[in-house]
Amino acid sequence: MLESTALELLSGFGLALAIGLLVGLERGWHTRDQSHGLRIAGIRTFALIGLLGATWGLLADHLGDVLLGFAFLGFCALLLTGYIAGLRRTKDYGMTTEIAALLTFALGVAAVQGYTALAAAAAVVMVGLLSFKPPMHGLIQHIKRFELEALIRFLLISVIILPALPNAGYGPGAALNPFQMWVMVVLISGLSFAGYITIRIAGPRKGILITSLLGGLASSTAVTVGFSRLGRRTVAVRPILAGGIVLANTVMFARILVVVGVFNSTLVPLLAPTIGLMTVICLVMGLLLIRGKTATEPSPPLEIRDPTEIITAIKFGVFLVVIFLLSYYVKLWLGEGGLYGLAAISGLADVDAITLAISQATLPPEVAAMGVVIAATVNTVIKTMIVAVAGERSMAIRVGAAFAAVITAGLVGLLAV
């Protein structure tokens, strides 16, 4: 038993030393161009800080945690004195090294008190944050104000609002579950926000192919409208734009399977052959339209509205409530057949809402699968109409022919299932 305790102590001290060396290596490299007299702490100092924390952590086990508190305060006073002295000399107001020293001391304590995995993980995260200073500062320079606000709003609806909602059924037939409906809002907002960030990083001018695939993750309708408008002005890239619209719809089909898999995995075996076949045909038709050509003009800058705005989330939530209530009453009054009409109407505006509603409803799997396919089919037809109105005739013909093949494949797949 004594040997086991001694081994654990040696492991703890070894980890504390390793943490200090790792942080000291990063800090030493960062200040390698400074003269020795101007460096606050390097690899040796941080190694000693780690061992100091481990020593006081061991003493605290025998003499009480109060002693550890006084030791930490004393170490803080030592760092503060050095910081003030350095501030007078260099006018450098940064406190990164001092904070890293405090954290190294604390992780040294944690290493000998049994929190080895946590201490090691925290040390890696700390060194990563210290090392990635240039890209992180560069990221701050490129972030727009509305993007930061969008991130904060997304955190608000996901971290603050979601846990506070009751996870129980309310209303007619207990069809309304606030927690589950808000999970759907967070899921859709998260998918859209991820798509927007991806487009922001890759850039809309990297090619119509990339823009269509990434744009389809955020909004396939936005891709359809944007490419249709561009097609009116640029004759040379119309076939490629038509292929981009079809490829964006490919992402929509794949997104349907993801949403259904998250909320009702029992529907996946029924939907996978049909939606999967539609996805494959859509992908093939899009690639055939592009035919390996390269665009001679830059990709269109898509104006995709950030979906993480609170107003957008509330509108989507209200739409979900309406769809859920309609699903309940349509099933009650008209039976399962009425749900198909609701799916068709919902598909005129949005596929995600009716997909989520059907996934959560207590329906026979075959009826639910048929409703999802109907909504996706109607939404696909609507995109053809958008191209015909906002775009140009030849583009509408190309997109219409491709989507006709997709819809035919979907009907064949559904009948086969």
C-alpha positions in Angstrom: 0.0 0.0 0.0 2.9 2.3 0.9 4.5 1.5 -2.4 1.3 2.3 -4.3 1.0 5.7 -2.5 4.7 6.5 -3.2 4.2 5.6 -6.9 1.1 7.8 -7.1 3.0 10.7 -5.5 5.9 10.2 -7.9 3.5 10.2 -10.8 1.8 13.3 -9.6 5.1 15.2 -9.2 6.2 13.9 -12.6 3.1 15.2 -14.2 3.4 18.6 -12.4 7.0 18.8 -13.7 5.9 17.9 -17.2 3.2 20.5 -17.2 5.7 23.2 -16.0 8.2 22.1 -18.7 5.6 22.2 -21.4 4.3 25.6 -20.5 7.8 26.9 -19.9 8.8 25.6 -23.4 6.0 27.6 -25.0 6.6 30.7 -23.0 10.4 30.5 -23.5 10.0 30.2 -27.2 7.6 33.1 -27.2 10.2 35.3 -25.4 13.3 33.8 -27.0 14.3 37.1 -28.6 14.3 39.0 -25.3 17.5 39.3 -23.2 17.6 37.0 -20.1 17.2 39.9 -17.7 13.9 40.9 -19.3 12.2 37.5 -19.3 9.6 37.0 -16.5 9.7 33.3 -16.6 11.1 30.6 -18.9 11.3 26.8 -19.1 13.1 26.4 -15.8 11.0 28.8 -13.8 7.7 27.2 -15.0 9.1 23.7 -14.2 9.8 25.0 -10.7 6.3 26.5 -10.5 4.8 23.2 -11.3 6.8 21.4 -8.7 6.0 24.2 -6.2 2.3 23.6 -6.7 2.8 19.9 -6.3 4.7 20.4 -3.1 2.1 22.7 -1.6 -0.6 20.3 -2.7 1.1 17.5 -0.9 1.5 19.6 2.3 -2.1 20.6 2.2 -3.1 16.9 2.4 -1.4 16.8 5.8 -1.6 20.3 7.2 -5.0 21.5 5.8 -6.3 23.4 2.8 -6.0 26.7 4.6 -2.2 26.5 4.3 -2.6 25.9 0.5 -4.8 29.0 0.3 -2.1 31.2 2.0 0.6 29.6 -0.3 -1.4 30.5 -3.4 -2.0 34.1 -2.1 1.8 34.4 -1.5 2.5 33.2 -5.0 0.0 35.7 -6.3 1.8 38.5 -4.4 5.1 37.4 -5.8 3.8 37.5 -9.4 2.1 40.8 -8.8 5.4 42.3 -7.6 7.2 41.1 -10.7 4.4 42.4 -12.9 4.5 45.9 -11.5 8.3 46.0 -11.8 8.1 44.8 -15.4 5.4 47.3 -16.1 7.5 50.2 -15.0 10.3 49.0 -17.2 8.6 47.9 -20.4 5.1 49.5 -20.3 3.7 46.0 -21.4 0.3 45.6 -19.9 -0.1 42.0 -21.0 -0.7 39.4 -18.2 -0.7 36.2 -20.2 2.5 34.9 -18.7 1.4 35.7 -15.1 -1.9 34.0 -15.6 -0.2 31.0 -17.1 2.1 30.8 -14.0 -0.9 30.9 -11.7 -2.6 28.1 -13.7 0.6 26.0 -13.7 0.8 26.3 -9.9 -2.9 25.2 -9.6 -2.4 22.3 -12.1 0.6 21.2 -10.1 -1.6 21.0 -7.0 -4.3 19.1 -8.9 -1.7 16.6 -10.2 -0.7 15.4 -6.7 -4.3 15.4 -5.4 -5.6 12.8 -7.8 -6.9 14.9 -10.7 -4.2 13.8 -13.1 -6.3 13.4 -16.3 -8.0 16.8 -15.7 -4.6 18.5 -15.0 -3.1 17.0 -18.1 -6.0 18.0 -20.3 -6.1 21.5 -18.9 -2.3 21.9 -19.5 -2.7 20.9 -23.2 -5.6 23.4 -23.6 -3.5 26.1 -21.9 -0.5 25.6 -24.2 -2.8 25.5 -27.2 -4.3 28.8 -26.3 -0.9 30.3 -25.6 0.5 29.0 -28.9 -2.4 30.1 -31.1 -2.1 33.8 -30.4 -1.5 35.0 -34.0 -4.4 33.1 -35.6 -6.7 33.9 -32.7 -5.9 37.6 -33.0 -6.2 37.4 -36.7 -9.6 35.7 -36.3 -10.8 38.6 -34.1 -9.7 41.1 -36.8 -11.8 39.3 -39.4 -15.0 38.7 -37.4 -17.8 41.1 -38.2 -19.9 42.6 -35.5 -23.1 40.9 -36.6 -21.3 37.5 -36.6 -20.2 37.9 -33.0 -23.8 39.0 -32.1 -25.1 35.9 -33.9 -22.8 33.6 -31.9 -23.9 35.2 -28.7 -27.6 34.8 -29.7 -27.0 31.1 -30.6 -25.4 30.5 -27.2 -28.4 32.3 -25.6 -31.0 30.0 -27.3 -29.0 26.8 -26.7 -27.2 27.3 -23.3 -29.6 29.6 -21.5 -33.1 29.1 -22.9 -33.1 25.4 -23.7 -32.2 24.0 -20.2 -34.9 26.2 -18.7 -37.8 24.8 -20.8 -40.0 22.0 -19.4 -39.6 18.6 -21.0 -43.3 17.6 -20.9 -46.2 17.5 -23.3 -48.9 20.2 -23.3 -51.9 21.1 -25.3 -54.2 18.9 -27.3 -53.0 15.3 -27.2 -49.9 16.5 -25.3 -48.6 17.4 -28.8 -46.5 20.4 -27.7 -43.3 19.7 -25.9 -41.5 23.0 -25.3 -38.1 21.4 -24.7 -38.2 19.2 -27.8 -39.5 22.0 -30.0 -36.7 24.3 -28.9 -34.2 21.5 -29.4 -35.4 21.5 -33.0 -34.9 25.3 -33.2 -31.4 24.9 -31.8 -30.6 22.1 -34.2 -31.8 23.9 -37.3 -30.1 27.2 -36.2 -26.9 25.3 -35.5 -26.9 23.6 -38.9 -27.5 26.9 -40.7 -24.9 28.7 -38.6 -22.3 26.0 -39.3 -23.1 26.3 -43.0 -22.7 30.1 -42.9 -19.3 29.9 -41.0 -18.1 27.3 -43.6 -19.0 29.6 -46.4 -17.4 32.5 -44.6 -14.1 30.6 -44.2 -14.0 29.0 -47.7 -15.2 32.2 -49.5 -18.0 32.4 -52.0 -15.6 33.0 -54.9 -13.8 29.6 -54.5 -16.0 28.1 -57.2 -19.7 27.5 -57.8 -19.3 23.8 -56.8 -18.0 24.6 -53.3 -20.5 27.5 -52.9 -23.5 25.3 -53.9 -22.6 22.4 -51.6 -21.7 24.6 -48.6 -24.6 27.0 -49.3 -27.0 24.1 -49.4 -26.1 23.4 -45.8 -27.3 26.8 -44.8 -30.1 27.4 -47.3 -30.7 25.6 -50.5 -33.4 28.1 -51.4 -30.9 31.0 -51.0 -28.5 29.2 -53.4 -31.4 28.8 -55.8 -32.4 32.4 -55.7 -28.8 33.7 -55.9 -27.7 31.5 -58.8 -30.9 32.2 -60.7 -30.4 35.9 -60.5 -26.7 35.6 -61.6 -27.8 33.4 -64.5 -29.8 36.3 -66.0 -26.6 38.4 -66.3 -24.0 35.7 -67.1 -24.7 33.5 -70.1 -21.4 31.5 -70.0 -21.9 30.0 -66.6 -25.6 29.2 -66.8 -25.1 25.4 -67.1 -22.7 25.5 -64.1 -25.1 27.6 -62.1 -27.9 25.1 -62.9 -25.7 22.3 -61.7 -25.0 24.3 -58.5 -28.7 24.7 -57.8 -29.2 20.9 -58.1 -26.2 20.1 -55.9 -27.5 22.5 -53.2 -30.7 20.5 -53.2 -28.6 17.3 -52.7 -27.5 18.7 -49.4 -31.1 19.3 -48.5 -32.0 15.6 -49.0 -29.0 14.6 -46.9 -30.0 17.0 -44.2 -33.5 15.4 -44.0 -31.9 12.1 -43.2 -29.8 13.7 -40.5 -32.8 15.4 -38.8 -34.9 12.2 -39.0 -32.1 10.1 -37.6 -31.7 12.5 -34.6 -35.4 12.6 -33.7 -36.9 9.3 -34.9 -34.3 6.7 -35.9 -37.1 4.2 -36.6 -37.9 6.1 -39.8 -34.4 5.9 -41.2 -34.7 2.4 -42.7 -37.9 3.4 -44.5 -36.6 6.8 -45.7 -33.0 5.8 -46.5 -33.7 4.0 -49.7 -36.0 6.7 -51.0 -34.3 9.9 -49.8 -30.9 8.2 -50.4 -31.8 7.4 -54.0 -33.0 11.0 -54.5 -29.8 12.2 -53.1 -27.7 10.1 -55.4 -29.7 11.0 -58.5 -29.6 14.7 -57.5 -25.8 14.5 -57.1 -25.3 12.7 -60.5 -27.6 15.2 -62.3 -25.8 18.2 -60.8 -22.4 16.8 -61.8 -23.6 16.1 -65.3 -24.8 19.7 -65.6 -21.5 21.0 -64.5 -19.6 18.6 -66.9 -16.3 19.3 -65.4 -16.3 22.9 -66.7 -14.7 25.7 -64.7 -16.5 28.9 -64.1 -15.0 31.9 -65.9 -16.7 34.3 -63.6 -16.6 34.5 -59.8 -19.2 32.7 -57.8 -22.1 34.9 -56.6 -22.0 36.3 -53.1 -25.0 34.7 -51.5 -27.0 36.8 -49.2 -27.8 34.2 -46.5 -29.5 35.7 -43.5 -28.0 34.6 -40.3 -30.5 32.0 -38.9 -29.3 32.4 -35.3 -31.1 35.7 -34.7 -33.7 35.5 -31.9 -36.5 36.7 -34.2 -35.7 34.0 -36.7 -35.6 31.4 -34.0 -39.0 32.5 -32.6 -40.6 32.5 -36.1 -39.3 29.0 -36.7 -40.6 28.0 -33.2 -44.1 29.5 -33.9 -44.1 27.7 -37.3 -43.3 24.5 -35.6 -46.1 25.0 -33.1 -48.6 25.6 -35.9 -47.4 22.5 -37.8 -47.6 20.3 -34.6 -51.1 21.5 -33.9 -52.2 21.0 -37.5 -50.6 17.6 -37.5 -52.6 16.6 -34.5 -56.0 18.0 -35.7 -55.5 16.8 -39.3 -54.9 13.3 -38.0 -57.9 13.5 -35.7 -60.4 14.9 -38.2 -59.2 13.6 -41.6 -57.1 10.6 -40.6 -53.7 9.7 -41.9 -54.5 10.8 -45.5 -55.0 14.4 -44.4 -51.4 14.5 -43.2 -50.2 14.2 -46.8 -52.0 17.4 -47.7 -50.4 19.2 -44.7 -47.0 17.9 -45.8 -47.5 19.2 -49.3 -48.6 22.7 -48.0 -45.7 22.8 -45.6 -43.2 21.8 -48.4 -44.2 25.0 -50.2 -42.2 27.1 -47.6 -40.0 24.8 -45.6 -39.0 21.1 -45.4 -37.3 21.1 -42.0 -40.4 22.0 -39.9 -42.7 19.3 -41.3 -39.9 16.8 -41.2 -39.4 17.5 -37.5 -43.1 17.5 -36.8 -43.7 14.2 -38.5 -40.6 12.7 -36.8 -42.1 13.6 -33.4 -45.7 12.6 -34.2 -47.2 9.2 -33.2 -47.8 7.9 -36.7 -47.4 4.6 -38.5 -43.8 4.6 -40.0 -45.1 4.2 -43.5 -47.4 7.3 -43.2 -44.6 9.4 -41.7 -42.1 8.4 -44.4 -44.6 9.2 -47.1 -45.3 12.7 -45.5 -41.6 13.5 -45.5 -41.1 12.5 -49.1 -44.1 14.5 -50.2 -42.8 17.6 -48.4 -39.3 17.2 -50.0 -40.9 16.6 -53.4 -43.1 19.7 -53.3 -40.2 21.8 -52.1 -38.1 20.6 -55.0 -40.8 21.5 -57.4 -41.0 25.0 -55.9 -37.3 25.5 -56.5 -37.9 24.8 -60.2 -40.5 27.5 -60.2 -38.1 29.9 -58.5 -35.5 29.3 -61.3 -38.2 29.9 -63.9 -39.3 33.2 -62.3 -36.0 34.6 -61.0 -33.7 33.1 -63.5 -33.5 32.3 -67.2 -35.4 29.8 -69.4 -32.5 27.6 -70.3 -31.5 27.3 -66.6 -35.1 26.5 -65.7 -35.2 23.7 -68.3 -32.0 22.2 -67.1 -33.0 22.4 -63.4 -36.5 21.1 -64.1 -35.2 18.1 -66.1 -32.8 17.2 -63.3 -35.4 17.6 -60.6 -37.9 15.6 -62.6 -35.4 12.7 -62.6 -34.9 13.1 -58.9 -38.6 13.1 -58.2 -39.1 10.0 -60.4 -36.3 8.2 -58.6 -38.0 9.1 -55.3 -41.3 7.7 -56.3 -39.7 4.5 -57.6 -37.8 4.2 -54.3 -41.0 4.8 -52.3 -42.9 2.2 -54.2 -40.1 -0.3 -53.9 -40.1 0.2 -50.1 
